[in-house]
Amino acid sequence: MAARPRFPCFDGLRAVAAMTIVVFHIASLFTVNLNQARYIGPYFTRLDVGVAIFFVISGFLLYRPFAAAHFGGSAPSRWRDFWWRRAVRIYPAYWIVLTAAIFLFRSAHLHGVGDYTRHYALVQIYVPAYGLAGIVPTWSLAVEVSFYAALPIYAGIVGVLVARAGRSRALLVEAGAAAFLYLFGLGVRVFLFYKDGVGSPSAQWLPAECDLFALGIGLAVFSAAASAGLAATATNGVARALRWLGDNAYASWLLAVGAFVLVCNIGLSTNFGVETVDRKVEVAHQILYGLVALFVVLPAVFGPQDRGVGRRVLRSRVATSIGVVSYGIFLWHFDWMNQLSDWKLDRGVHALRFPILFALTLAFTLVVSSLSWFLVEQPILRRASRPPWRAARAPAAEGARP
């Protein structure tokens, strides 16, 4: 059995995505208000692109084993095993932070059994009257959980299509499915914008966000195909472009910068949580966020992973350490940011309010996130990596041996 490939830059990518989200929220805080600053405001406001980067990362890392199994003719992991591992990874740490937000920070204002159930189950966004009663950034985590629930089903359908098409057309089927998923996501978003307006809550649901996951799935498909030695005439141009951008990482990251600058200058609102009225601009917003995320992640998939300054930074001890605890950073930073602001530790230093609040928020968040990783997340992952139904069968299997 071939060794599972390593992608050593991904912890660094998680660190980048987490830091952009932290900076975005601090810059948008009413006491800082950098998102309204002249010239630089739009650039701080668009740093929520970190969410798109996380979605592309998830699409790649979680779908690649399925794609590799399809190309190799082997069976992927069972659906319930996959769901168990994702639940163990996501829920325990989240439950602790949500409980802290309710009883310690008193920032989550939930009412009634239904409200508590929805937020603890991470399905709160699928309520028509959904607001920001829980942990504000976790709307995107609810989208991730929806993606985890749907991915094995998508992979199962595509796997059947690949098996029927045969090995010679496997890559074409996989790439076509990823392209369809991308267009489907954009189509749903366009439909919602024209039906309900750009402020539609449904635009935060998985169907309207699956274009971002589809980009990661596309990277996973071509990465797994390259490892399996597969090629398809219709996709040769795409494969060559991906390899070239991987070999020339600076070009991919320059394209990401270009897409980011463009999305900052197309007339989007710079008010936190306020959408632009123009539907076409909002659709362009989604497309450009996807391109930023795609070109940021691509060099961590293709090309020599030990070459270039950018990859060395992503693989550095600092970046990988932050990346390892990035889930905790994502969960904890918003409440610590608001708590530190309420304590007015940045009082009397208006010009330095942003760097001081950023440094304090990062310090407190890193400490708590590290404790979460070493005391909660890592031990649970070690002990619960094997689903309970598999662990229960192990003694019986051993006892049956002669």
Beta strands, then each sheet from edge to edge (+ up, - down):
end
